[in-house]
Amino acid sequence: MSTVRLIDACPCGRVDARQKALAYAVCCQPWHLGAPAPTPEALMRSRYSAFALGLVDYLTATWHPSTRPGDLELEPGQQWLGLQVKSARLLDDTHGEVSFVARSRMAGRGHRLQETSRFEREDGRWLYVDGDVV
């Protein structure tokens, strides 16, 4: 796996009950270090953080084999600015969906990705399958 950076607030923007940003060490870092994400939302947040931190190995490892690209390259210079989870739901014990908006900036231009992602659990691990971009 890629090296994990030491940072304070988690890139995914998750907050605690007092609306204080969660530390990366207690939010997405455990999933990046190999623990299985417990829910589709946790996996989606950890994948957003992996994009923000450049953790290509993690993104590949959490992509369902049936839809995983052969070679994943991140856009050089892309800066991830924020994530907003719109909804997350379990469809059954092995399928889930998460709708979100992710904002980024590249070459001075802002970008917005709105997607409903599909997840499947195999061997106790949630995997990203695909998504519908809105």
Residue frames as a rotation matrix with the C-alpha (Angstrom) as fourth column:
MET 1
0.571 0.821 0.000 0.00
0.821 -0.571 0.000 0.00
0.000 0.000 -1.000 0.00
SER 2
0.162 -0.464 0.871 1.01
0.341 -0.802 -0.491 3.60
0.926 0.377 0.028 -0.49
THR 3
-0.760 -0.483 -0.435 2.52
0.596 -0.250 -0.763 5.62
0.260 -0.839 0.478 2.31
VAL 4
0.405 0.914 -0.014 -0.09
0.793 -0.344 0.502 7.32
0.454 -0.214 -0.865 4.48
ARG 5
-0.394 -0.537 0.746 0.60
0.174 -0.840 -0.513 10.94
0.903 -0.073 0.424 5.38
LEU 6
-0.458 0.212 -0.863 0.24
0.881 -0.021 -0.473 12.34
-0.119 -0.977 -0.178 8.89
ILE 7
-0.665 0.335 0.667 -2.53
0.033 -0.880 0.474 14.94
0.746 0.337 0.574 8.80
ASP 8
-0.929 0.332 0.164 -5.01
-0.244 -0.214 -0.946 16.33
-0.278 -0.919 0.280 11.29
ALA 9
-0.037 0.999 -0.032 -8.51
-0.620 -0.048 -0.783 16.62
-0.784 -0.010 0.621 9.84
CYS 10
-0.317 -0.004 0.948 -9.67
0.479 0.862 0.164 13.83
-0.818 0.507 -0.272 7.58
PRO 11
-0.970 -0.105 -0.220 -10.02
-0.129 -0.541 0.831 14.90
-0.206 0.834 0.511 3.93
CYS 12
-0.633 0.771 0.069 -13.51
0.631 0.463 0.623 13.34
0.448 0.438 -0.779 3.75
GLY 13
-0.655 0.314 0.687 -14.84
-0.328 -0.938 0.116 16.06
0.680 -0.149 0.718 6.08
ARG 14
0.119 0.725 -0.678 -16.68
0.484 0.553 0.678 13.78
0.867 -0.409 -0.285 8.49
VAL 15
-0.407 -0.164 0.899 -17.58
-0.561 -0.731 -0.387 15.49
0.721 -0.662 0.205 11.78
ASP 16
-0.870 0.103 -0.483 -18.44
0.419 0.670 -0.613 14.28
0.261 -0.735 -0.626 15.27
ALA 17
0.010 0.969 -0.248 -21.64
0.979 0.041 0.199 14.96
0.203 -0.245 -0.948 17.22
ARG 18
0.238 0.011 -0.971 -20.34
0.524 -0.843 0.119 18.45
-0.818 -0.537 -0.206 18.14
GLN 19
0.965 0.164 0.203 -19.69
0.249 -0.352 -0.902 19.21
-0.076 0.921 -0.381 14.44
LYS 20
0.364 -0.922 -0.132 -15.92
-0.665 -0.357 0.656 19.08
-0.652 -0.151 -0.743 15.00
ALA 21
0.461 -0.258 -0.849 -13.87
-0.770 0.359 -0.527 17.64
0.441 0.897 -0.033 12.13
LEU 22
0.945 -0.154 0.288 -12.73
-0.021 0.850 0.526 14.07
-0.326 -0.503 0.800 12.81
ALA 23
0.075 -0.989 -0.126 -9.02
-0.754 -0.139 0.641 13.42
-0.652 0.047 -0.757 12.80
TYR 24
0.198 -0.116 -0.973 -7.73
-0.872 0.434 -0.229 11.36
0.449 0.894 -0.015 9.89
ALA 25
-0.776 -0.631 -0.013 -6.28
-0.540 0.675 -0.503 8.83
0.326 -0.383 -0.864 12.38
VAL 26
-0.732 0.561 0.386 -9.77
-0.048 0.524 -0.851 7.91
-0.679 -0.642 -0.356 13.64
CYS 27
0.261 0.840 -0.475 -11.68
-0.634 -0.222 -0.741 8.39
-0.728 0.494 0.474 10.39
CYS 28
0.868 0.164 -0.469 -10.30
-0.493 0.392 -0.777 7.06
0.056 0.905 0.421 7.09
GLN 29
-0.050 -0.997 -0.065 -6.75
-0.977 0.062 -0.206 6.10
0.209 0.053 -0.976 8.07
PRO 30
-0.229 -0.057 0.972 -7.72
-0.533 0.842 -0.076 2.71
-0.814 -0.536 -0.223 9.59
TRP 31
0.770 0.536 0.345 -9.32
0.017 0.523 -0.852 1.70
-0.637 0.662 0.394 6.26
HIS 32
0.733 -0.565 -0.379 -6.27
-0.619 -0.324 -0.715 2.95
0.282 0.759 -0.587 4.35
LEU 33
-0.268 -0.880 0.393 -4.08
-0.963 0.260 -0.075 0.79
-0.036 -0.398 -0.917 6.58
GLY 34
-0.805 -0.129 -0.580 -6.08
-0.348 0.893 0.284 -2.37
0.481 0.430 -0.764 5.79
ALA 35
-0.755 0.634 0.170 -9.04
0.083 0.349 -0.933 -2.61
-0.651 -0.690 -0.317 8.17
PRO 36
-0.630 0.576 0.522 -12.28
0.728 0.203 0.654 -3.31
0.271 0.792 -0.547 6.25
ALA 37
-0.865 0.424 0.269 -14.61
-0.439 -0.898 0.003 -0.30
0.243 -0.115 0.963 6.00
PRO 38
-0.839 0.497 0.220 -17.77
0.151 0.602 -0.784 -1.21
-0.522 -0.625 -0.580 7.95
THR 39
0.249 0.968 -0.035 -20.31
0.346 -0.122 -0.930 0.42
-0.904 0.220 -0.366 5.61
PRO 40
0.259 -0.100 0.961 -20.61
0.962 -0.064 -0.266 1.59
0.088 0.993 0.080 2.00
GLU 41
0.941 0.107 0.321 -20.51
0.098 -0.994 0.045 5.20
0.324 -0.011 -0.946 3.24
ALA 42
0.648 -0.761 0.031 -17.29
-0.192 -0.124 0.973 4.59
-0.737 -0.636 -0.227 5.18
LEU 43
0.025 -0.636 0.772 -15.73
0.765 0.509 0.395 3.02
-0.644 0.580 0.499 2.08
MET 44
0.527 0.223 0.820 -16.89
0.771 -0.531 -0.351 5.88
0.357 0.817 -0.452 -0.15
ARG 45
0.980 -0.190 0.059 -15.47
-0.196 -0.871 0.451 8.46
-0.034 -0.453 -0.891 2.28
SER 46
0.368 -0.897 0.245 -12.19
0.040 0.278 0.960 6.55
-0.929 -0.344 0.138 2.49
ARG 47
0.113 -0.285 0.952 -11.99
0.960 0.277 -0.030 6.42
-0.255 0.917 0.305 -1.30
TYR 48
0.864 0.171 0.473 -12.53
0.297 -0.932 -0.206 10.19
0.406 0.318 -0.857 -1.50
SER 49
0.792 -0.608 0.050 -9.73
-0.372 -0.417 0.830 10.64
-0.484 -0.676 -0.556 1.04
ALA 50
0.189 -0.730 0.656 -7.56
0.520 0.641 0.564 8.26
-0.833 0.235 0.501 -0.98
PHE 51
0.483 0.008 0.875 -8.08
0.826 -0.336 -0.453 10.41
0.291 0.942 -0.168 -4.08
ALA 52
0.956 -0.067 0.286 -7.18
-0.135 -0.965 0.226 13.51
0.261 -0.254 -0.931 -2.04
LEU 53
0.567 -0.761 0.316 -4.04
-0.476 0.010 0.879 11.83
-0.672 -0.649 -0.357 -0.65
GLY 54
0.191 -0.487 -0.852 -2.99
-0.964 0.071 -0.257 10.08
0.186 0.871 -0.455 -3.86
LEU 55
-0.374 -0.286 0.882 -3.39
-0.609 0.793 -0.001 6.53
-0.700 -0.538 -0.471 -2.50
VAL 56
-0.104 0.298 -0.949 -3.74
-0.967 0.192 0.166 4.73
0.232 0.935 0.268 -5.83
ASP 57
-0.845 -0.259 -0.468 -3.08
-0.190 0.963 -0.191 1.27
0.500 -0.073 -0.863 -4.35
TYR 58
-0.793 0.607 0.055 -5.99
0.048 0.152 -0.987 1.69
-0.608 -0.780 -0.150 -1.93
LEU 59
-0.100 0.777 -0.622 -8.32
-0.833 -0.407 -0.375 2.86
-0.545 0.480 0.688 -4.70
THR 60
-0.322 -0.097 -0.942 -7.41
-0.770 0.605 0.201 -0.17
0.551 0.790 -0.270 -6.80
ALA 61
-0.964 -0.136 -0.229 -7.78
0.012 0.837 -0.547 -2.58
0.266 -0.530 -0.805 -3.87
THR 62
-0.631 0.771 -0.084 -11.27
0.081 -0.042 -0.996 -1.29
-0.771 -0.636 -0.036 -3.02
TRP 63
-0.249 0.510 -0.823 -12.58
-0.941 -0.328 0.082 -1.39
-0.228 0.795 0.562 -6.61
HIS 64
0.486 0.514 0.707 -14.69
-0.344 0.856 -0.387 -4.41
-0.804 -0.055 0.593 -7.52
PRO 65
-0.479 -0.789 0.384 -12.71
0.032 0.422 0.906 -6.73
-0.877 0.446 -0.177 -9.85
SER 66
0.005 0.562 0.827 -15.53
0.884 0.384 -0.266 -6.75
-0.467 0.733 -0.495 -12.43
THR 67
0.857 0.373 0.355 -15.24
0.497 -0.778 -0.384 -2.98
0.133 0.505 -0.853 -13.03
ARG 68
0.507 -0.740 -0.442 -11.69
0.187 -0.407 0.894 -2.16
-0.842 -0.536 -0.068 -11.85
PRO 69
0.882 -0.269 -0.388 -9.61
-0.467 -0.388 -0.794 -0.35
0.063 0.882 -0.468 -14.46
GLY 70
0.746 -0.643 -0.174 -6.41
0.560 0.747 -0.359 -2.07
0.361 0.170 0.917 -15.53
ASP 71
-0.443 -0.892 -0.087 -4.30
0.848 -0.386 -0.363 0.98
0.290 -0.235 0.928 -14.78
LEU 72
0.690 0.705 -0.165 -5.44
0.712 -0.619 0.330 3.82
0.131 -0.345 -0.929 -12.56
GLU 73
-0.555 -0.818 0.155 -3.72
0.778 -0.575 -0.254 7.19
0.296 -0.020 0.955 -12.83
LEU 74
0.270 0.598 -0.754 -4.78
0.793 -0.583 -0.178 10.25
-0.546 -0.550 -0.632 -10.87
GLU 75
0.697 0.043 0.716 -4.98
0.528 -0.706 -0.472 13.64
0.485 0.707 -0.515 -12.52
PRO 76
-0.335 -0.873 -0.354 -1.74
0.927 -0.238 -0.291 15.51
0.170 -0.426 0.889 -11.74
GLY 77
-0.947 -0.154 0.281 -2.38
0.113 -0.981 -0.156 18.78
0.300 -0.116 0.947 -9.95
GLN 78
-0.011 0.998 0.059 -5.98
0.081 -0.058 0.995 17.99
0.997 0.015 -0.080 -9.01
GLN 79
-0.950 -0.229 0.213 -6.82
-0.162 -0.223 -0.961 19.37
0.267 -0.948 0.175 -5.57
TRP 80
-0.245 0.891 -0.383 -9.81
0.636 0.446 0.630 17.89
0.732 -0.090 -0.676 -3.77
LEU 81
-0.700 -0.024 0.714 -11.77
-0.237 -0.935 -0.263 20.57
0.674 -0.353 0.649 -1.89
GLY 82
-0.622 0.518 0.587 -14.67
-0.710 -0.059 -0.701 18.86
-0.329 -0.853 0.405 -0.17
LEU 83
-0.839 0.392 -0.378 -17.17
0.161 0.842 0.515 16.06
0.520 0.371 -0.769 0.04
GLN 84
-0.505 0.768 0.393 -20.86
-0.835 -0.320 -0.447 16.18
-0.218 -0.554 0.803 0.83
VAL 85
-0.963 0.268 0.007 -22.72
0.266 0.952 0.149 12.91
0.033 0.145 -0.989 1.34
LYS 86
-0.571 0.819 0.055 -26.33
-0.709 -0.526 0.469 13.36
0.413 0.229 0.882 0.23
SER 87
0.566 0.736 0.371 -27.60
-0.824 0.524 0.215 9.89
-0.036 -0.428 0.903 1.18
ALA 88
-0.677 -0.684 -0.272 -26.35
-0.667 0.727 -0.165 6.43
0.311 0.070 -0.948 2.08
ARG 89
0.318 0.832 0.454 -28.43
-0.917 0.391 -0.074 3.28
-0.240 -0.393 0.888 2.24
LEU 90
-0.798 -0.423 0.430 -28.06
-0.351 0.905 0.239 -0.46
-0.491 0.040 -0.870 2.49
LEU 91
-0.203 0.723 -0.661 -30.12
-0.912 0.106 0.396 -2.28
0.356 0.683 0.638 -0.11
ASP 92
0.883 0.327 -0.337 -29.48
-0.151 0.877 0.456 -5.65
0.445 -0.352 0.824 1.56
ASP 93
0.830 -0.555 0.048 -26.62
0.110 0.249 0.962 -7.37
-0.546 -0.794 0.267 3.42
THR 94
-0.007 -0.902 0.431 -24.28
0.722 0.293 0.626 -7.21
-0.692 0.316 0.650 0.43
HIS 95
-0.237 -0.025 0.971 -25.37
0.866 -0.459 0.199 -4.15
0.441 0.888 0.131 -1.60
GLY 96
0.135 0.273 -0.952 -25.40
0.708 -0.699 -0.100 -0.44
-0.693 -0.661 -0.288 -0.84
GLU 97
0.226 -0.018 0.974 -25.62
0.806 -0.558 -0.198 2.97
0.547 0.830 -0.112 -2.49
VAL 98
-0.042 -0.254 -0.966 -24.12
0.711 -0.687 0.150 6.34
-0.702 -0.681 0.210 -1.59
SER 99
0.533 0.214 0.818 -25.02
0.735 -0.596 -0.323 9.64
0.418 0.774 -0.475 -3.28
PHE 100
0.215 -0.573 -0.791 -22.49
0.693 -0.481 0.537 12.43
-0.688 -0.663 0.294 -2.93
VAL 101
0.942 -0.128 0.309 -21.03
0.130 -0.709 -0.693 15.62
0.308 0.693 -0.652 -4.33
ALA 102
0.304 -0.917 -0.259 -17.24
0.785 0.087 0.614 15.97
-0.540 -0.390 0.746 -4.49
ARG 103
0.996 -0.003 -0.089 -15.58
-0.046 -0.879 -0.475 19.27
-0.077 0.478 -0.875 -5.35
SER 104
0.245 -0.963 0.108 -12.11
0.796 0.264 0.545 19.71
-0.554 -0.048 0.831 -6.80
ARG 105
0.785 -0.131 -0.605 -9.91
-0.360 -0.891 -0.274 22.25
-0.503 0.434 -0.747 -8.53
MET 106
0.172 -0.756 0.631 -7.55
0.730 0.528 0.434 21.66
-0.661 0.386 0.643 -11.40
ALA 107
-0.552 -0.521 0.651 -5.62
0.825 -0.457 0.333 24.22
0.124 0.721 0.682 -13.42
GLY 108
-0.990 0.077 -0.122 -7.49
-0.036 -0.950 -0.311 27.02
-0.140 -0.303 0.943 -11.64
ARG 109
-0.418 0.891 -0.179 -10.94
-0.614 -0.132 0.779 25.69
0.670 0.435 0.602 -12.55
GLY 110
-0.517 0.348 0.782 -13.48
-0.707 0.341 -0.619 24.33
-0.482 -0.873 0.070 -10.10
HIS 111
-0.589 0.349 -0.729 -15.11
-0.375 0.681 0.629 20.97
0.716 0.644 -0.270 -10.77
ARG 112
-0.272 0.613 0.742 -18.11
-0.889 0.135 -0.437 19.28
-0.368 -0.779 0.508 -9.20
LEU 113
-0.759 0.055 -0.649 -18.77
-0.274 0.877 0.395 15.54
0.591 0.478 -0.650 -9.35
GLN 114
-0.185 0.767 0.615 -22.23
-0.923 0.079 -0.376 14.38
-0.336 -0.637 0.693 -8.30
GLU 115
-0.531 -0.114 -0.840 -22.62
-0.514 0.831 0.212 10.61
0.674 0.544 -0.500 -8.30
THR 116
0.543 0.550 0.634 -24.69
-0.821 0.508 0.261 7.78
-0.179 -0.662 0.728 -6.90
SER 117
-0.429 -0.826 -0.365 -22.18
-0.834 0.517 -0.191 4.98
0.346 0.223 -0.911 -6.29
ARG 118
0.760 0.615 -0.212 -22.96
-0.519 0.770 0.373 1.29
0.392 -0.173 0.903 -5.95
PHE 119
-0.331 -0.847 0.417 -21.11
-0.933 0.226 -0.281 -0.99
0.143 -0.482 -0.865 -3.54
GLU 120
0.642 0.444 -0.625 -21.00
-0.355 0.895 0.272 -4.74
0.680 0.047 0.732 -3.02
ARG 121
0.233 -0.546 0.805 -19.69
-0.931 0.113 0.347 -6.69
-0.280 -0.830 -0.482 -0.05
GLU 122
0.678 -0.141 -0.722 -17.50
-0.253 0.876 -0.410 -9.71
0.690 0.461 0.558 -0.84
ASP 123
0.120 -0.644 -0.755 -15.66
0.644 0.630 -0.435 -11.78
0.756 -0.434 0.490 1.75
GLY 124
0.346 0.139 -0.928 -16.54
0.918 -0.257 0.303 -9.25
-0.196 -0.956 -0.216 4.45
ARG 125
-0.601 -0.610 -0.517 -15.19
0.442 -0.792 0.420 -6.23
-0.666 0.024 0.745 2.52
TRP 126
0.609 0.759 -0.233 -17.16
0.275 -0.476 -0.835 -3.51
-0.744 0.444 -0.499 0.79
LEU 127
-0.557 -0.739 0.379 -16.02
0.624 -0.071 0.778 -2.73
-0.548 0.670 0.501 -2.75
TYR 128
-0.148 0.432 -0.890 -16.89
-0.494 -0.812 -0.312 0.11
-0.857 0.393 0.333 -5.12
VAL 129
-0.011 0.231 0.973 -18.67
0.661 0.731 -0.166 -1.31
-0.750 0.642 -0.161 -8.19
ASP 130
-0.605 -0.122 0.787 -19.69
0.724 -0.496 0.480 1.70
0.332 0.860 0.388 -10.28
GLY 131
-0.425 0.475 -0.770 -21.76
0.470 -0.611 -0.637 4.84
-0.774 -0.633 0.036 -10.22
ASP 132
0.203 0.570 0.796 -24.16
0.958 -0.282 -0.043 7.06
0.200 0.772 -0.604 -12.08
VAL 133
-0.819 -0.489 -0.302 -22.91
0.521 -0.853 -0.033 10.60
-0.241 -0.184 0.953 -12.58
VAL 134
0.259 0.954 -0.155 -25.69
0.835 -0.301 -0.461 13.16
-0.486 -0.010 -0.874 -12.31
